[in-house]
Amino acid sequence: MKQRRQFIRASEVGDYVYCRRSWWLRRVAGWEPGRPERLSQGRSLHRRHGQMTGASGALLLIGLVFVVTALLLLLQ
């Protein structure tokens, strides 16, 4: 049996980077959101999650700076 090649459009790459699960649901499972309010709610949750992830990364960096500073002060 001959296999058909499937191509991924450039717009799908953005969808995949934004949310792999959403991309998979649309591309592989063929699911399309039926309720726009749920889609809007999901976007809001993704945005908040991204903000929290960014904040946790910043806090981790600040913590590392404090640890290095404390070590430098102890070694003097």
Residue pairs with C-beta under 8 A, 6 or more apart in sequence:
8 16
8 27
12 23
12 27
15 22
15 23
15 26
16 23
18 46
19 46
22 42
25 31
26 32
33 39
